[in-house]
Amino acid sequence: MKADIPASLQDSLRAVSEDELTLCDREPIHIPGSIQPHGMLLVADRGTLDVVAGAGDIEGRLAPQWLGRPLASLIGSAAVEIALGIEDETSAVLDPVTGLENSLDGVAHRTGEYLLIELEDAERAGASTARIFTRIEEAGAALARTHDLLDLCEAAVQQFRAITGYDRVMIYRFHEDGAGSVVAEDRAAHLVSFLNHQFPATDIPKQARALYIRNRIRVIPDVCYEPAPIRAAEAGLSEVDLSDVGLRSVSPIHIRYLQNMAVGASASISIVMDGHLWGLVACHHDEAKTISLSDRTACRILAHTLSQQIAAKDEAELTRERVRIRASEDTALALYDPESSFESFVEGAGSELCRMLGADGLAVLSGTQISTFGRCPDEADLRTIGEWVKDKAAPFPFLTDRLALHWPEAEAFQSLASGLLAVSLSTETPICLIWLRAEKIETVEWAGNPHKGASTDPNAVLTPRSSFETWSDTVRGRSRPWSIAEVESASRVGRLLRERRQAIRLKELNRDLLETVRENQLLLQQKGFLLREVNHRVQNSLQLVAAFLRMQARDLDDAATKSQLSEAQRRLNAVALVHRRLYSGESVEIVDLSRYIRDLWTDLASSMDGAWAERARLDLAPVQIAADRAVHVGLIMTELVINTQKYAYDGKAGPLAIRLDQHLGRFRLAVSDRGAGKSRDHQGFGSKMMRAMVDQIEGTLEEAGNRPGLVTTVSAPVERALHQGS
């Protein structure tokens, strides 16, 4: 089927997709109330350790009488001890359990007040442990020998298919909008290919993607199975949370989906990078098929190796691109004469500047003058573009690969300018550099029609697509997207041009207005003196208040009040530290958050036991952030470090890790320890203040177990002005 979607219909199709996605996202797939029948499930009360519910053929494979019995009488005391030691969202493999006819493999989970025990038939003639590790080592070596991402994915599907024996193995990569595409495939000859086919976000809704991060491998041995319901002594236990249970029954919608694809059995292995679901290893088989616990473990380890290789390949590719672009930068900037016009610069260096960023055209708007190179809209349209983008391109570059989506007027010239990357130079005469990319008409092959109708009724019954026949969709109004290295280069070129023009301007001012410059220098000195004086007075005031608090706390006999005053003093010192670090530097607008956090930790550590500095580990990626947002981040980090110092190791020094990274338009700051974990739910002033700070930066705060210890993660947008428009 061939479909050319007009621009006028794309928004309505997009709305249908969003409605459908909302319906899918509401399906409670984590509480199905049943399991797949190839295994068994025991639900035990963590307090009494008695079995209160179960599912599967427990009577025929484990014990005729099991409900209400002590868990240890069914799986052994040693297995119970292992199960009691695990935390939420973690699992533990148990020693083989003796069944009525054969041994059973067991996996334990914890959810709230219950212990969940999964049991499956153990392998009768499985491979030795040495052979399993050898297989993993050989597969990992095969992945390491690949040259690029595509080569890596092609090697990966071959290795996973060799381990699992499935008819089809695919690497499925998620896109930013939740949709995905098959980037590599290894299949039996009789199967049709899904290679390079795309699947809509509704095929794997949001809550399913979240479970793929928790459950790194998911197996459906027989899509035609009859669910085994949870049988419980009390009402309500049938709705226990099975998020971590591999035997969890599958959504009927997904079962029908697989049946429509003519799939008899499936397995999914998650590819997770830095806590984000990059993609899946999707396995299909024509007939019913299962894989052993050892093979599933091998697949899980290999998926972890694959994620590391993907990260390494991405970083290597980015490095190569940066080197190439930097060479073009040097060539182009060598042709720039700040005393000449931009027209002459564009005429001489336009070709290199376009080659540098892979652009089809370049326009430089300097006041009322326009200089162009390559394929560009006419002068009137360029002036309109310049007016629309000038405020959006300062102080950060503005970029989009779908200009008409954000500015409908651009549809008139989208064949020449569907992609735009603009940098605004704040100089005496406003200057805007605009790189343009032409429309790239693309035919996208979908596995079935992604625009199938969906009901907006929240009570509607969900049904999956029935056809996966190749469906082609012509996409217009988009260009090739801009890469991170290209955006970095545009920003750097703009900065260097601005600096060079400012330098020549200063020479002109020195030549013509020497006395005025001297006066300005005097004024600047006075301003600097006043700023230093104000800063000094603020610091003195903060120190004075801190001293008053310290003195008052020393004279008090009430322990609680004394503790509160001491806490207030520490937070006040933290505020003073933030002020000193941010506002005594050169810039009060943009801050390198990684450098700021490193300096902040140095100062915090100086007031702590020296052992803290020795056992601390910092992993900080460069993140540019507005100064006012950095103030909040600094206070949040200070509070997290203080909490760790107080509670993690009972006041003693211990391992502490601070990590900062950026994904898309958000930063993540994680402070973790290996201590006692979260032992109290009391919301004191510090916690309330920290959450208020998080709200101020429109962020989120999450706490999770660190096995052992606690990891607290703060995530928030880097800056609204960094919105990329794509």
Buried (B, 14 or more C-beta within 10 A) or exposed (E): EEEEBEEEEBEEEEEBBEBBBBBBBEBEBBBBBBBBBBBBBBBBBBEEBBBBBBBBEBBEBBBEEBBEBBBBBBBBEEBBEBBBEBBEBBBBEBEBBEBEEEBBBBBBBBBEEBBBBBBBBBBEEBBEEEEBEEBBEEBBEBBEEBEEBEBBBBBBBBBBBBBBEBBBBBBBBBEEEBBBBBBBBBBEEEEBEBBEBBBBBBBBBEBBBBBBEBBBBBBBBBBEBEBBBBBBEEEEBBBBBBBBBBBBBBBBBBBBBBBBBEBBBBBBBBBBBEEEBBBBBBBBBBEBBBBBBBBBBBBBBBBBBBBBBBEEBEEEBBEEBBEBBBEBBEBBBEBBEBEEEBBEBBBBBBBBBBBBBBBBBBBBBBEEEBBBBBBBBEEEBBBBBBEBBBEBBBBBBBBBBBBBBBBEEBBEBBBBBBBBBBBBBEBEEBBBBBBBBBBBEEEBBBBBBBBBEBBEEEEEEBBBBBEBEBBEBEBBBBBBBBBEBBBBBBBBBBEEBBEBBBEEBEEEEEEEEEEEBEEEEEEEEEEEEEEEEEBEEBBEEBEEBBEEBBEBBEEBEEEEEBEBBBBBBBBBBBBBBBBBBBBEBEEEEBBBBBBBBBBBBEBBBEEBEEEBBEBBEBEBEEBBBBBEBBBBBBBBBBBBBBBBBEBBBEEEBBBBBBBBBBEEEBBBBBBBBBBBBBEEEEEEEBBEBBBEBBEBBEBEBEEBBBEEBBBBBBBBBBBEEBBBBB
